[in-house]
Amino acid sequence: MSGSLDPQLKRTLAERIRFYHELGIYDFYRRETAGAAASETAEPVATRRAELPPVPQPEQRGEMTPAPRIAVAIPVEEDLFAPPKPEAGVTDPARALRLIREDLGDCTRCRLHKQGRKQIVFGVGSPKAELMFIGEAPGADEDEQGEPFVGRAGQLLNNMIKAMGIRREDVYIANIIKCRPPNNRTPERDECDTCSPFLMRQIAVINPKVIVALGAVAAKTLLAINASMAELRGHWYDFRGTRLAVTYHPAFLLRDPRQKKEAWKDLQMVMQELGLPVPARTSE
């Protein structure tokens, strides 16, 4: 994006910001598009506000209950003239997911296909799931079997799902990236940016009521917020019209079992949102 904005674009952005302010949304985060210089943290849109016409600020009210915490990731640029996706107009979510998988193909879009991955780990579960779990990346067991969360962390996730009173096959499980990074390292920013558009298409097709981001990488990528887990947990976020909650990754819980009680609190919040009965016990 150039250093200055077209006047018409300024007006359009100002109107959009006013619209979000009316909805009670005041924090915006800038996500780089593919090919743009990567940065460690999301750049607040407010840093570029000097280029925009003044936007009326909300009136100061008396003491009121704080509004729910909402984060909105706004892409800097979108290709409005891109051809429609293969799943566009397909009403059967199972078929739409198959079309996305076919479009992904034997992906070579980032460096991971040259770094030892055995296969793509697309996602698993019900195409009509009300609840979707999103992790970080496949591990060795997932790379071997082609299914997310099948190793030790997967077994713990299965127990967490069972404790919620639902079955693994009734939810949908995926990761931010679909190939195992070498030695299970943290995915790089460009790898997430390259792969996550396919995840966004999966989410759009499944249209879950609730998304649970498992761990910091998933949460920060989806929300474009650079914050600690302590700050991210315990809040509801609006993600493209879907409620999103953040909890610990099962692999982290295996390393620090003391945090299982905290994760159970997060899952109870999700259960209440889905109208599920909350048993008076802790997750195992």
Sequence and secondary structure as in RCSB ss.txt:
>XXXX:A:sequence
MSGSLDPQLKRTLAERIRFYHELGIYDFYRRETAGAAASETAEPVATRRAELPPVPQPEQRGEMTPAPRIAVAIP
VEEDLFAPPKPEAGVTDPARALRLIREDLGDCTRCRLHKQGRKQIVFGVGSPKAELMFIGEAPGADEDEQGEPFV
GRAGQLLNNMIKAMGIRREDVYIANIIKCRPPNNRTPERDECDTCSPFLMRQIAVINPKVIVALGAVAAKTLLAI
NASMAELRGHWYDFRGTRLAVTYHPAFLLRDPRQKKEAWKDLQMVMQELGLPVPARTSE
>XXXX:A:secstr
  SS  HHHHHHHHHHHHHHHHTT   EEEE  TTS   SS EEGGGGGGGS         SS        EEEE
S   TTS   TTTT   HHHHHHHHHHHH S  SSGGGGTT  S    EE TT SEEEEES   HHHHHHTSSS 
SHHHHHHHHHHHHTT  GGGSEEEESSSS  GGG    HHHHHHHHHHHHHHHHHH  SEEEEESHHHHHHHH  
   HHHHTT  EEETTEEEEEE  HHHHHH GGGHHHHHHHHHHHHHHHT    SS   
